[in-house]
Amino acid sequence: YQRRVHGYWGIIGAVLCITIIGIPFGLSCFELAKANIAPFGKEIQVEEDADRPYKLVMNVIWVLTAGWPAAAGHVTAAIGLAPTIIGIPLAYQHIKLIPVALWPWSFDLSKKKQA
């Protein structure tokens, strides 16, 4: 499942990058693909400039077109994985990726700092 999702985001990102207007959306798709292929060891951080007007506009466009289906996919995957012992960590990662799938210009997925 994870590899399929990664591949879909990669294909969608490549198609969106064909047009000038679609490049920012395509780059967000590549970020989501990267997050889906390797979600462990990363934490979600709110970007410092997340409240800028252009990011708000891009987030609203994203949520209306691709954000809600992506978030629904993460919720569905988490519900399907959670009942199994092996699936619990994967379900947690899907829950963790919901805000990034909804508002990709407001959140950043970065490596956890080792203590």
C-alpha positions as CSV (number, residue, x, y, z in Angstrom):
1,Y,0.0,0.0,0.0
2,Q,2.7,2.5,1.0
3,R,4.6,2.0,-2.3
4,R,1.4,2.5,-4.3
5,V,0.6,5.8,-2.5
6,H,4.2,6.9,-3.0
7,G,4.0,6.2,-6.7
8,Y,0.6,7.9,-7.1
9,W,1.9,11.1,-5.5
10,G,5.0,11.0,-7.7
11,I,3.0,10.6,-10.9
12,I,0.5,13.4,-9.8
13,G,3.5,15.6,-9.0
14,A,5.1,15.0,-12.4
15,V,1.9,15.8,-14.2
16,L,1.3,19.0,-12.2
17,C,4.9,20.1,-12.8
18,I,4.2,20.2,-16.6
19,T,2.4,23.6,-16.2
20,I,3.9,26.7,-14.6
21,I,0.9,27.1,-12.4
22,G,1.1,23.5,-11.2
23,I,4.7,23.5,-10.2
24,P,4.1,24.5,-6.5
25,F,1.4,21.8,-6.2
26,G,3.7,19.3,-7.9
27,L,6.5,20.0,-5.5
28,S,4.0,19.4,-2.6
29,C,3.1,16.1,-4.1
30,F,6.7,15.1,-4.2
31,E,7.0,16.1,-0.5
32,L,4.0,13.9,0.3
33,A,5.5,11.0,-1.7
34,K,8.7,11.4,0.3
35,A,6.7,11.5,3.6
36,N,4.7,8.4,2.7
37,I,7.7,6.3,1.7
38,A,9.7,7.1,4.9
39,P,7.5,8.6,7.7
40,F,9.4,7.1,10.6
41,G,11.9,9.3,12.5
42,K,10.3,12.5,11.4
43,E,8.2,15.1,13.3
44,I,5.8,17.7,12.0
45,Q,6.7,21.3,12.6
46,V,4.7,24.4,11.8
47,E,6.7,26.6,9.5
48,E,7.6,30.0,10.7
49,D,6.0,31.8,7.8
50,A,2.9,29.6,7.7
51,D,0.5,32.5,8.2
52,R,1.6,34.3,5.0
53,P,-1.4,35.2,2.6
54,Y,0.0,33.2,-0.4
55,K,0.4,30.1,1.7
56,L,-3.2,30.4,3.0
57,V,-4.4,30.7,-0.6
58,M,-2.3,27.7,-1.7
59,N,-3.5,25.7,1.3
60,V,-7.2,26.5,0.6
61,I,-6.8,25.5,-3.1
62,W,-5.0,22.3,-2.0
63,V,-7.6,21.4,0.6
64,L,-10.4,21.8,-1.9
65,T,-8.8,19.8,-4.6
66,A,-6.4,17.2,-3.2
67,G,-6.1,17.7,0.5
68,W,-9.3,16.2,1.7
69,P,-9.0,13.0,-0.3
70,A,-5.4,12.6,0.9
71,A,-6.4,13.1,4.5
72,A,-9.3,10.7,4.1
73,G,-6.9,8.1,2.7
74,H,-4.7,8.5,5.7
75,V,-7.6,8.1,8.0
76,T,-8.9,5.0,6.2
77,A,-5.4,3.5,6.2
78,A,-5.0,4.2,9.9
79,I,-8.4,2.6,10.7
80,G,-7.5,-0.4,8.7
81,L,-4.0,-0.8,10.2
82,A,-4.8,0.0,13.9
83,P,-6.5,-3.4,14.8
84,T,-3.3,-5.3,14.2
85,I,-0.3,-5.3,16.5
86,I,2.1,-4.8,13.6
87,G,-0.1,-2.1,12.1
88,I,-0.3,0.2,15.2
89,P,3.0,2.1,14.4
90,L,1.9,2.4,10.8
91,A,-1.5,3.7,11.8
92,Y,0.2,6.3,14.1
93,Q,2.3,7.4,11.1
94,H,-0.8,7.8,9.0
95,I,-2.5,9.9,11.7
96,K,0.7,12.0,11.9
97,L,0.6,12.7,8.2
98,I,-3.0,14.0,8.1
99,P,-2.1,17.7,8.8
100,V,0.6,17.6,6.2
101,A,-1.8,16.1,3.7
102,L,-4.3,18.8,4.4
103,W,-2.1,21.9,4.7
104,P,1.2,21.1,3.0
105,W,2.4,24.8,2.9
106,S,1.9,25.3,6.6
107,F,3.7,22.2,8.0
108,D,7.2,20.8,7.5
109,L,8.2,17.2,8.0
110,S,11.7,17.2,9.5
111,K,14.0,14.6,11.1
112,K,13.7,14.2,14.9
113,K,16.5,15.6,16.9
114,Q,18.4,12.9,18.8
115,A,18.7,13.5,22.5
